[in-house]
């Protein structure tokens, strides 16, 4: 067992402090009934959520890791047996302080409290709750002590929404008068070619997947040739003592990620679909996963093993607006009236579902979010699914008597329409579905919600597919609600030079930019309903967005990714200045029976013809609901 645990940790790029650490891991496997591979998966989640710097499991981490495993085991049990409450020390403290009410065994309807006797009301017929009714104030969410507190801020030195000027209203005017001013309507432009409502699916075949893999390799070859006039048509298994340059996709020879079991599969056109073992002993730093497209420089003396000397797997696209094509800068250069005005910032609130806690379908977190947005008055409210979560205990066990599509219309649609009416015609709401939305098409890529579910005469509510790339004013944004970061994390085989480390979330996010895809992993993770016959290009990035928003169960974060469009074989040639894109995980708005987090973003638009870095002019506040 000890040898197996050490081997599995090493295969997943984790180290153990000493032999005592291995023995404690054996004890954890025995206590929680886990296999070594499952233990490493739990450690990986703990490692990412705790944002540990080193990839080493220390003895000092064991106690916290044990508490994490206990919490995970308890949550899994509650999800499988809905309605069960597991009493902890906090519950005992509550009873002893007299805050809880105890039922009298002689009179079941009587409740003995700390101050006076109360009576339990007999069960009443269920009354339909409309969205405008206030839910019962006895839920754990309503009893929380802190509301809308800032957890951390990215670029704290930049001004926020409350301190910036609103149009031409003077700072000396009353706050009420400023809030009566209409919200500035920003321009929305879709950049990606996503699915359309009503598309027909479930026709995915092996041929569709083969064609998609072949298409991705050909596109990578074409993009590589645009920067380097080097032929990539050689066979991956071509035996040669000289250095060759070949292209293919990464496969594993084992079920788990292993740097020593990497295969390179060539395209059918160039290599007849042959595979060759990839020797990475000369590569000091890499990050690989199944489905990744590689350009490999190396030699293959026998034709059976390609010894790599250099690999290229990052080929980012340029941003949507080049510096010379910035329309705002052109207008400022020609229009004196525009030149004297300060460009208006883009104020945005981003939240990812679930939007209700696990103990009810009252959608209290959504109500708190909309109340916060009414006060802050953002230009855009970006909401990403799931909205009616298929993993919700009431939905999963079928203990709700409402039609689930009606739940969406009563709890989501009506509230959003009221929100738009309250803020006026300038406010925008953008909705992106999730494959966990129980009433919607659960395929990936995913079409947008149907417009007949909304009465939106002012076109304030925009329904976009999953994934999608769009532009708000001069800021391009990419969104995806499938947890690709977690999927890549479990399949990545990585290596860093000795004595160095790299941020894992930044590394995984850079893979999306470098591979030009929202989901470059193939085969997909278990449970992902990937359908490549509907529209394979719907997963492609049409450009490198300024901001990439990814819904994930991992801890909320923001990372600034630097990239340079294209690739240079000759490293002696000067490279263009690095560009940046922000990778954002807003977290979940609801976590269990309590609230989660959302993001409030303020992006200052460039006021000069030179396009400034998005990482230097975007302020993001992560707020606990």
GURO-538423 format. One record per residue (C-alpha): residue number from 1; residue in one letter; x, y, z. Coordinates in nm, 3 decimals, decimal comma. Example, Ala and Ser with C-alpha at 12.3 -4.5 7.8 and 13.67 -1.06 7.14 Angstrom:
# residues 2
pos  code  c1  c2  c3
1  A  1,230  -0,450  0,780
2  S  1,367  -0,106  0,714
***
This chain:
# residues 625
pos  code  c1  c2  c3
1  X  0,000  0,000  0,000
2  X  0,280  0,246  0,091
3  X  0,459  0,188  -0,240
4  X  0,137  0,228  -0,436
5  X  0,052  0,555  -0,259
6  X  0,398  0,695  -0,328
7  X  0,376  0,591  -0,692
8  X  0,030  0,746  -0,746
9  X  0,133  1,076  -0,584
10  X  0,444  1,088  -0,803
11  X  0,245  1,015  -1,121
12  X  0,023  1,314  -1,040
13  X  0,325  1,543  -0,987
14  X  0,293  1,552  -0,607
15  X  0,568  1,475  -0,357
16  X  0,546  1,340  -0,001
17  X  0,756  1,492  0,277
18  X  0,887  1,169  0,431
19  X  0,802  0,808  0,519
20  X  0,582  0,920  0,809
21  X  0,365  1,114  0,561
22  X  0,315  0,797  0,357
23  X  0,211  0,603  0,669
24  X  -0,043  0,872  0,756
25  X  -0,181  0,852  0,401
26  X  -0,223  0,477  0,447
27  X  -0,416  0,551  0,766
28  X  -0,642  0,795  0,579
29  X  -0,714  0,534  0,311
30  X  -0,806  0,284  0,583
31  X  -1,022  0,531  0,781
32  X  -1,223  0,660  0,486
33  X  -1,221  0,346  0,269
34  X  -1,039  0,515  -0,019
35  X  -0,817  0,378  -0,290
36  X  -0,478  0,551  -0,335
37  X  -0,592  0,704  -0,666
38  X  -0,910  0,840  -0,501
39  X  -0,707  0,980  -0,211
40  X  -0,485  1,168  -0,456
41  X  -0,792  1,309  -0,634
42  X  -0,922  1,445  -0,301
43  X  -0,578  1,583  -0,218
44  X  -0,566  1,760  -0,554
45  X  -0,896  1,937  -0,482
46  X  -0,774  2,029  -0,132
47  X  -0,444  2,151  -0,277
48  X  -0,618  2,373  -0,535
49  X  -0,876  2,513  -0,295
50  X  -0,611  2,586  -0,029
51  X  -0,388  2,754  -0,292
52  X  -0,074  2,582  -0,162
53  X  0,248  2,699  -0,322
54  X  0,446  2,374  -0,331
55  X  0,336  2,041  -0,475
56  X  0,441  1,859  -0,156
57  X  0,213  1,695  0,099
58  X  0,360  1,790  0,436
59  X  0,290  1,638  0,775
60  X  0,146  1,974  0,880
61  X  -0,123  1,938  0,611
62  X  -0,256  1,602  0,731
63  X  -0,491  1,730  1,003
64  X  -0,658  1,985  0,775
65  X  -0,673  1,729  0,496
66  X  -0,846  1,482  0,731
67  X  -1,109  1,747  0,820
68  X  -1,157  1,810  0,447
69  X  -1,215  1,438  0,384
70  X  -1,466  1,422  0,670
71  X  -1,656  1,718  0,525
72  X  -1,654  1,565  0,178
73  X  -1,780  1,231  0,311
74  X  -2,055  1,401  0,511
75  X  -2,167  1,611  0,213
76  X  -2,175  1,306  -0,013
77  X  -2,392  1,122  0,240
78  X  -2,633  1,417  0,269
79  X  -2,663  1,442  -0,111
80  X  -2,746  1,071  -0,135
81  X  -2,989  1,079  0,158
82  X  -3,166  1,415  0,128
83  X  -3,326  1,560  0,438
84  X  -3,074  1,400  0,675
85  X  -2,901  1,631  0,924
86  X  -2,574  1,519  1,078
87  X  -2,523  1,677  1,420
88  X  -2,185  1,829  1,493
89  X  -2,024  2,013  1,784
90  X  -2,183  2,338  1,664
91  X  -2,530  2,187  1,704
92  X  -2,448  2,078  2,059
93  X  -2,326  2,428  2,141
94  X  -2,652  2,565  2,007
95  X  -2,859  2,334  2,227
96  X  -2,659  2,417  2,538
97  X  -2,690  2,792  2,482
98  X  -3,067  2,758  2,458
99  X  -3,104  2,888  2,102
100  X  -3,262  2,565  1,978
101  X  -3,615  2,448  2,051
102  X  -3,668  2,099  2,196
103  X  -3,984  1,899  2,128
104  X  -4,169  1,773  2,437
105  X  -4,209  1,394  2,416
106  X  -4,544  1,398  2,602
107  X  -4,706  1,660  2,381
108  X  -4,558  1,628  2,031
109  X  -4,705  1,958  1,914
110  X  -4,548  2,146  2,203
111  X  -4,202  2,295  2,167
112  X  -3,999  2,393  2,473
113  X  -3,781  2,696  2,401
114  X  -3,536  2,902  2,597
115  X  -3,788  3,174  2,687
116  X  -4,139  3,037  2,658
117  X  -4,331  2,739  2,530
118  X  -4,435  2,755  2,166
119  X  -4,649  2,524  1,956
120  X  -4,578  2,364  1,624
121  X  -4,844  2,455  1,370
122  X  -5,021  2,148  1,225
123  X  -4,937  2,076  0,862
124  X  -5,126  2,304  0,624
125  X  -5,205  2,258  0,254
126  X  -4,922  2,387  0,037
127  X  -4,965  2,742  -0,090
128  X  -4,798  2,834  -0,416
129  X  -4,522  3,089  -0,351
130  X  -4,495  3,362  -0,612
131  X  -4,157  3,522  -0,686
132  X  -4,257  3,846  -0,514
133  X  -4,334  3,677  -0,181
134  X  -4,060  3,684  0,080
135  X  -3,944  3,334  0,178
136  X  -3,949  3,211  0,533
137  X  -3,679  3,387  0,741
138  X  -3,585  3,066  0,922
139  X  -3,341  2,928  0,663
140  X  -2,967  2,915  0,742
141  X  -2,904  3,154  0,452
142  X  -3,135  3,421  0,598
143  X  -2,972  3,386  0,940
144  X  -2,618  3,453  0,820
145  X  -2,441  3,730  1,007
146  X  -2,250  3,894  0,719
147  X  -2,402  4,007  0,390
148  X  -2,220  4,113  0,073
149  X  -1,874  4,132  0,226
150  X  -1,568  4,174  0,005
151  X  -1,336  3,871  0,019
152  X  -1,048  4,005  -0,191
153  X  -0,990  4,261  -0,467
154  X  -0,780  4,241  -0,783
155  X  -0,619  4,580  -0,863
156  X  -0,735  4,740  -0,541
157  X  -0,572  5,072  -0,635
158  X  -0,820  5,134  -0,919
159  X  -1,144  5,327  -0,851
160  X  -1,464  5,132  -0,796
161  X  -1,817  5,191  -0,917
162  X  -1,923  5,413  -0,629
163  X  -1,625  5,651  -0,661
164  X  -1,635  5,692  -1,040
165  X  -1,842  5,958  -1,213
166  X  -2,175  5,852  -1,357
167  X  -2,209  6,014  -1,700
168  X  -2,193  6,392  -1,657
169  X  -2,350  6,402  -1,309
170  X  -2,139  6,606  -1,069
171  X  -2,001  6,443  -0,754
172  X  -2,169  6,710  -0,539
173  X  -2,522  6,606  -0,640
174  X  -2,739  6,395  -0,416
175  X  -2,696  6,018  -0,437
176  X  -3,069  5,969  -0,495
177  X  -3,062  6,200  -0,798
178  X  -2,767  6,009  -0,940
179  X  -2,948  5,679  -0,903
180  X  -3,249  5,817  -1,091
181  X  -3,022  5,864  -1,391
182  X  -3,066  5,592  -1,654
183  X  -2,801  5,322  -1,672
184  X  -2,575  5,364  -1,973
185  X  -2,655  5,098  -2,233
186  X  -2,342  4,925  -2,358
187  X  -2,307  4,768  -2,702
188  X  -2,324  4,386  -2,726
189  X  -2,179  4,195  -3,021
190  X  -2,157  3,815  -3,048
191  X  -1,820  3,699  -3,182
192  X  -1,853  3,319  -3,169
193  X  -2,072  3,091  -3,379
194  X  -2,262  2,901  -3,116
195  X  -2,561  2,670  -3,143
196  X  -2,908  2,801  -3,219
197  X  -3,223  2,718  -3,022
198  X  -3,406  2,411  -3,147
199  X  -3,098  2,243  -3,295
200  X  -3,120  1,867  -3,343
201  X  -2,867  1,656  -3,161
202  X  -2,801  1,294  -3,048
203  X  -2,665  1,215  -3,396
204  X  -2,302  1,203  -3,286
205  X  -2,112  0,912  -3,438
206  X  -1,755  0,787  -3,438
207  X  -1,709  0,952  -3,777
208  X  -1,804  1,291  -3,629
209  X  -1,540  1,262  -3,359
210  X  -1,280  1,144  -3,608
211  X  -1,353  1,440  -3,836
212  X  -1,326  1,683  -3,544
213  X  -0,986  1,550  -3,435
214  X  -0,861  1,566  -3,793
215  X  -0,998  1,921  -3,832
216  X  -0,820  2,041  -3,518
217  X  -0,484  1,903  -3,635
218  X  -0,524  2,061  -3,978
219  X  -0,619  2,398  -3,828
220  X  -0,315  2,387  -3,602
221  X  -0,091  2,306  -3,898
222  X  -0,243  2,592  -4,097
223  X  -0,202  2,836  -3,808
224  X  0,157  2,723  -3,749
225  X  0,239  2,771  -4,118
226  X  0,113  3,130  -4,103
227  X  0,401  3,215  -3,868
228  X  0,666  2,967  -3,981
229  X  0,715  2,849  -4,339
230  X  0,816  2,500  -4,228
231  X  0,641  2,192  -4,370
232  X  0,458  1,974  -4,116
233  X  0,359  1,695  -4,350
234  X  0,609  1,435  -4,228
235  X  0,497  1,101  -4,088
236  X  0,509  1,082  -3,706
237  X  0,671  0,738  -3,730
238  X  0,924  0,841  -3,997
239  X  1,264  0,691  -3,910
240  X  1,537  0,950  -3,938
241  X  1,867  1,037  -3,772
242  X  1,808  1,404  -3,856
243  X  1,576  1,634  -3,667
244  X  1,222  1,638  -3,796
245  X  0,914  1,848  -3,722
246  X  0,584  1,661  -3,687
247  X  0,235  1,740  -3,558
248  X  -0,016  1,522  -3,377
249  X  -0,241  1,492  -3,075
250  X  -0,152  1,363  -2,730
251  X  -0,279  1,022  -2,610
252  X  -0,200  0,819  -2,300
253  X  -0,098  0,456  -2,302
254  X  -0,248  0,417  -1,952
255  X  -0,575  0,514  -1,783
256  X  -0,402  0,772  -1,563
257  X  -0,185  1,070  -1,651
258  X  0,175  0,951  -1,683
259  X  0,459  1,147  -1,849
260  X  0,626  0,815  -1,931
261  X  0,324  0,683  -2,122
262  X  0,261  0,966  -2,370
263  X  0,182  0,881  -2,732
264  X  0,166  1,114  -3,030
265  X  -0,108  1,031  -3,282
266  X  -0,061  1,178  -3,627
267  X  -0,335  1,289  -3,863
268  X  -0,478  1,052  -4,121
269  X  -0,373  1,279  -4,407
270  X  -0,008  1,308  -4,302
271  X  0,056  0,995  -4,091
272  X  -0,227  0,755  -4,163
273  X  -0,341  0,787  -3,801
274  X  -0,029  0,609  -3,669
275  X  0,087  0,653  -3,312
276  X  0,443  0,676  -3,183
277  X  0,579  0,684  -2,830
278  X  0,696  1,031  -2,722
279  X  1,017  1,044  -2,518
280  X  1,025  1,361  -2,303
281  X  1,351  1,306  -2,117
282  X  1,511  1,612  -2,282
283  X  1,214  1,840  -2,210
284  X  1,254  2,016  -1,873
285  X  0,912  2,182  -1,865
286  X  0,581  2,078  -2,020
287  X  0,208  2,047  -1,955
288  X  0,026  1,774  -2,151
289  X  -0,324  1,625  -2,158
290  X  -0,520  1,394  -2,394
291  X  -0,646  1,570  -2,705
292  X  -0,379  1,840  -2,698
293  X  -0,229  1,927  -3,037
294  X  0,150  1,933  -3,041
295  X  0,422  2,032  -3,284
296  X  0,726  1,825  -3,187
297  X  1,084  1,880  -3,297
298  X  1,307  1,578  -3,243
299  X  1,456  1,267  -3,399
300  X  1,322  0,914  -3,439
301  X  1,608  0,673  -3,516
302  X  1,403  0,352  -3,504
303  X  1,063  0,482  -3,616
304  X  0,902  0,363  -3,291
305  X  1,002  0,632  -3,041
306  X  1,019  1,005  -3,109
307  X  1,279  1,169  -2,883
308  X  1,158  1,528  -2,844
309  X  1,403  1,816  -2,817
310  X  1,137  2,091  -2,834
311  X  0,757  2,093  -2,824
312  X  0,513  2,367  -2,922
313  X  0,157  2,345  -2,794
314  X  0,064  2,711  -2,746
315  X  -0,048  2,910  -3,048
316  X  -0,266  3,194  -2,915
317  X  -0,488  3,405  -3,135
318  X  -0,454  3,784  -3,137
319  X  -0,715  3,987  -2,945
320  X  -1,032  4,098  -3,117
321  X  -0,938  4,467  -3,146
322  X  -0,589  4,549  -3,268
323  X  -0,445  4,886  -3,156
324  X  -0,493  5,046  -3,499
325  X  -0,851  4,922  -3,525
326  X  -0,973  5,062  -3,195
327  X  -1,293  5,249  -3,292
328  X  -1,300  5,448  -2,970
329  X  -0,947  5,574  -3,029
330  X  -1,034  5,672  -3,388
331  X  -1,336  5,869  -3,276
332  X  -1,131  6,047  -3,011
333  X  -0,870  6,141  -3,268
334  X  -1,126  6,299  -3,506
335  X  -1,406  6,423  -3,279
336  X  -1,315  6,708  -3,046
337  X  -1,631  6,661  -2,838
338  X  -1,545  6,298  -2,770
339  X  -1,182  6,379  -2,706
340  X  -1,260  6,607  -2,415
341  X  -1,479  6,348  -2,241
342  X  -1,356  6,067  -2,019
343  X  -1,443  5,723  -2,159
344  X  -1,711  5,555  -1,953
345  X  -1,602  5,237  -1,770
346  X  -1,779  4,906  -1,811
347  X  -1,945  4,810  -1,483
348  X  -2,040  4,442  -1,467
349  X  -2,161  4,190  -1,208
350  X  -2,087  3,822  -1,278
351  X  -2,245  3,529  -1,092
352  X  -2,250  3,156  -1,153
353  X  -2,519  2,913  -1,034
354  X  -2,663  2,741  -0,843
355  X  -2,878  3,040  -0,748
356  X  -3,062  2,873  -0,461
357  X  -2,942  2,688  -0,152
358  X  -2,964  2,311  -0,121
359  X  -3,239  2,315  0,145
360  X  -3,510  2,493  -0,060
361  X  -3,612  2,632  -0,398
362  X  -3,677  2,986  -0,276
363  X  -3,378  3,135  -0,464
364  X  -3,276  3,359  -0,174
365  X  -2,917  3,411  -0,301
366  X  -3,055  3,532  -0,635
367  X  -3,284  3,778  -0,455
368  X  -2,988  3,913  -0,256
369  X  -2,780  3,943  -0,575
370  X  -3,053  4,137  -0,756
371  X  -3,097  4,366  -0,455
372  X  -2,723  4,433  -0,461
373  X  -2,733  4,498  -0,837
374  X  -3,026  4,739  -0,799
375  X  -2,817  4,940  -0,556
376  X  -2,496  4,930  -0,763
377  X  -2,671  4,976  -1,101
378  X  -2,420  4,795  -1,330
379  X  -2,424  4,816  -1,708
380  X  -2,436  4,437  -1,739
381  X  -2,552  4,155  -1,515
382  X  -2,392  3,833  -1,642
383  X  -2,556  3,518  -1,502
384  X  -2,417  3,171  -1,580
385  X  -2,602  2,848  -1,508
386  X  -2,712  2,620  -1,361
387  X  -3,035  2,804  -1,281
388  X  -3,251  2,502  -1,187
389  X  -2,975  2,261  -1,091
390  X  -3,015  1,892  -1,170
391  X  -2,792  1,820  -0,867
392  X  -3,025  2,001  -0,625
393  X  -3,158  1,752  -0,363
394  X  -3,523  1,851  -0,421
395  X  -3,484  1,809  -0,796
396  X  -3,277  1,493  -0,776
397  X  -3,523  1,318  -0,545
398  X  -3,837  1,459  -0,710
399  X  -3,983  1,607  -0,390
400  X  -4,104  1,929  -0,554
401  X  -4,457  1,946  -0,695
402  X  -4,379  2,222  -0,944
403  X  -4,288  2,172  -1,310
404  X  -3,918  2,250  -1,331
405  X  -3,953  2,476  -1,634
406  X  -4,218  2,667  -1,439
407  X  -3,971  2,704  -1,152
408  X  -3,737  2,883  -1,393
409  X  -4,011  3,109  -1,524
410  X  -4,153  3,190  -1,180
411  X  -3,826  3,229  -0,988
412  X  -3,580  3,350  -1,255
413  X  -3,766  3,505  -1,549
414  X  -4,008  3,721  -1,351
415  X  -3,740  3,852  -1,118
416  X  -3,507  3,944  -1,405
417  X  -3,785  4,123  -1,590
418  X  -3,866  4,321  -1,276
419  X  -3,496  4,403  -1,238
420  X  -3,474  4,537  -1,596
421  X  -3,789  4,742  -1,548
422  X  -3,651  4,890  -1,226
423  X  -3,317  5,000  -1,379
424  X  -3,461  5,124  -1,708
425  X  -3,393  5,053  -2,073
426  X  -3,013  5,089  -2,043
427  X  -2,956  4,785  -1,821
428  X  -2,851  4,455  -1,976
429  X  -2,882  4,097  -1,851
430  X  -2,693  3,812  -2,017
431  X  -2,789  3,450  -1,949
432  X  -2,570  3,151  -2,035
433  X  -2,705  2,799  -1,968
434  X  -2,532  2,501  -1,813
435  X  -2,550  2,129  -1,885
436  X  -2,673  2,097  -1,525
437  X  -2,992  2,293  -1,608
438  X  -3,251  2,022  -1,573
439  X  -3,513  2,178  -1,804
440  X  -3,276  2,266  -2,091
441  X  -3,087  2,070  -2,361
442  X  -2,810  1,896  -2,169
443  X  -2,551  1,869  -2,444
444  X  -2,217  2,041  -2,489
445  X  -2,178  2,270  -2,678
446  X  -2,517  2,398  -2,570
447  X  -2,777  2,621  -2,739
448  X  -2,912  2,928  -2,559
449  X  -3,242  2,942  -2,374
450  X  -3,554  2,985  -2,584
451  X  -3,667  3,345  -2,618
452  X  -4,035  3,257  -2,567
453  X  -3,957  3,215  -2,196
454  X  -3,915  3,593  -2,164
455  X  -4,134  3,894  -2,235
456  X  -3,851  4,129  -2,327
457  X  -3,980  4,400  -2,558
458  X  -3,677  4,625  -2,493
459  X  -3,429  4,345  -2,574
460  X  -3,254  4,393  -2,242
461  X  -3,215  4,019  -2,173
462  X  -2,966  3,851  -2,407
463  X  -2,961  3,472  -2,434
464  X  -2,624  3,332  -2,540
465  X  -2,502  2,974  -2,597
466  X  -2,255  2,778  -2,388
467  X  -1,970  2,846  -2,457
468  X  -1,977  3,190  -2,616
469  X  -1,753  3,488  -2,690
470  X  -1,900  3,837  -2,710
471  X  -1,793  4,198  -2,691
472  X  -1,927  4,460  -2,452
473  X  -1,824  4,803  -2,580
474  X  -1,449  4,748  -2,637
475  X  -1,405  4,453  -2,398
476  X  -1,422  4,097  -2,536
477  X  -1,542  3,828  -2,294
478  X  -1,548  3,449  -2,324
479  X  -1,772  3,235  -2,102
480  X  -1,810  2,862  -2,042
481  X  -2,013  2,687  -1,771
482  X  -1,858  2,342  -1,817
483  X  -1,591  2,283  -1,551
484  X  -1,302  2,243  -1,795
485  X  -1,044  2,349  -1,535
486  X  -1,131  2,059  -1,309
487  X  -1,141  1,818  -1,604
488  X  -0,796  1,927  -1,723
489  X  -0,658  1,914  -1,370
490  X  -0,733  1,543  -1,338
491  X  -0,579  1,459  -1,679
492  X  -0,270  1,682  -1,688
493  X  0,082  1,543  -1,691
494  X  0,323  1,826  -1,610
495  X  0,688  1,880  -1,529
496  X  0,876  2,185  -1,402
497  X  1,252  2,244  -1,392
498  X  1,412  2,138  -1,061
499  X  1,377  2,403  -0,794
500  X  1,096  2,590  -0,974
501  X  0,719  2,584  -0,953
502  X  0,431  2,723  -1,154
503  X  0,076  2,825  -1,073
504  X  -0,149  2,539  -1,178
505  X  -0,463  2,741  -1,251
506  X  -0,268  2,984  -1,470
507  X  -0,109  2,691  -1,650
508  X  -0,444  2,522  -1,718
509  X  -0,608  2,847  -1,826
510  X  -0,322  2,914  -2,065
511  X  -0,398  2,581  -2,233
512  X  -0,737  2,711  -2,349
513  X  -0,574  3,019  -2,498
514  X  -0,287  2,824  -2,653
515  X  -0,509  2,549  -2,798
516  X  -0,771  2,803  -2,917
517  X  -1,056  2,601  -2,770
518  X  -1,294  2,611  -2,473
519  X  -1,270  2,232  -2,444
520  X  -0,945  2,092  -2,594
521  X  -0,965  1,773  -2,382
522  X  -1,041  1,448  -2,566
523  X  -1,182  1,206  -2,474
524  X  -1,405  1,425  -2,255
525  X  -1,442  1,380  -1,881
526  X  -1,694  1,128  -1,755
527  X  -2,044  1,277  -1,753
528  X  -1,973  1,542  -2,018
529  X  -2,231  1,507  -2,296
530  X  -1,996  1,620  -2,572
531  X  -2,171  1,619  -2,911
532  X  -1,932  1,702  -3,195
533  X  -2,184  1,642  -3,475
534  X  -2,392  1,952  -3,400
535  X  -2,136  2,229  -3,445
536  X  -1,768  2,149  -3,371
537  X  -1,657  2,509  -3,430
538  X  -1,881  2,621  -3,142
539  X  -1,597  2,521  -2,907
540  X  -1,337  2,729  -3,095
541  X  -1,208  3,062  -2,971
542  X  -1,256  3,319  -3,251
543  X  -1,001  3,543  -3,077
544  X  -0,823  3,565  -2,745
545  X  -1,078  3,737  -2,517
546  X  -0,976  4,010  -2,277
547  X  -1,159  3,823  -1,999
548  X  -1,235  3,450  -1,981
549  X  -1,501  3,356  -1,724
550  X  -1,512  2,986  -1,634
551  X  -1,760  2,835  -1,387
552  X  -1,583  2,591  -1,158
553  X  -1,630  2,419  -0,824
554  X  -1,273  2,518  -0,740
555  X  -1,196  2,812  -0,515
556  X  -1,276  3,154  -0,674
557  X  -0,974  3,323  -0,831
558  X  -0,851  3,565  -1,094
559  X  -0,530  3,508  -1,289
560  X  -0,354  3,739  -1,532
561  X  -0,227  3,533  -1,827
562  X  0,048  3,669  -2,051
563  X  0,070  3,548  -2,409
564  X  0,226  3,633  -2,743
565  X  0,026  3,557  -3,060
566  X  0,197  3,309  -3,289
567  X  0,514  3,106  -3,238
568  X  0,884  3,155  -3,312
569  X  1,106  2,862  -3,403
570  X  1,412  3,087  -3,401
571  X  1,434  3,201  -3,038
572  X  1,704  3,455  -3,126
573  X  1,449  3,668  -3,313
574  X  1,287  3,947  -3,111
575  X  0,931  3,872  -2,995
576  X  0,643  4,114  -2,988
577  X  0,524  4,259  -2,659
578  X  0,324  4,019  -2,446
579  X  -0,051  4,068  -2,423
580  X  -0,266  3,972  -2,125
581  X  -0,603  3,815  -2,064
582  X  -0,779  3,768  -1,732
583  X  -0,893  3,421  -1,626
584  X  -1,179  3,447  -1,374
585  X  -1,365  3,188  -1,169
586  X  -1,644  3,377  -0,985
587  X  -1,727  3,074  -0,769
588  X  -2,079  2,949  -0,701
589  X  -2,346  3,190  -0,577
590  X  -2,482  2,919  -0,345
591  X  -2,277  2,651  -0,169
592  X  -2,487  2,395  0,013
593  X  -2,725  2,567  0,255
594  X  -2,518  2,888  0,261
595  X  -2,419  3,157  0,017
596  X  -2,113  3,161  -0,206
597  X  -1,943  3,438  -0,403
598  X  -1,988  3,658  -0,708
599  X  -1,770  3,914  -0,886
600  X  -1,815  4,285  -0,941
601  X  -1,591  4,412  -1,222
602  X  -1,504  4,764  -1,329
603  X  -1,313  4,785  -1,659
604  X  -1,175  5,122  -1,763
605  X  -1,176  5,167  -2,139
606  X  -0,853  5,277  -2,312
607  X  -0,839  5,650  -2,368
608  X  -0,540  5,646  -2,605
609  X  -0,481  5,481  -2,943
610  X  -0,239  5,242  -2,771
611  X  -0,437  4,948  -2,635
612  X  -0,342  4,915  -2,270
613  X  -0,329  4,582  -2,090
614  X  -0,661  4,454  -1,959
615  X  -0,480  4,339  -1,646
616  X  -0,388  4,701  -1,565
617  X  -0,731  4,858  -1,611
618  X  -0,971  4,600  -1,467
619  X  -1,072  4,597  -1,101
620  X  -1,244  4,280  -0,978
621  X  -1,401  4,247  -0,634
622  X  -1,492  3,900  -0,511
623  X  -1,792  3,939  -0,282
624  X  -1,946  3,683  -0,048
625  X  -2,323  3,697  -0,085
***
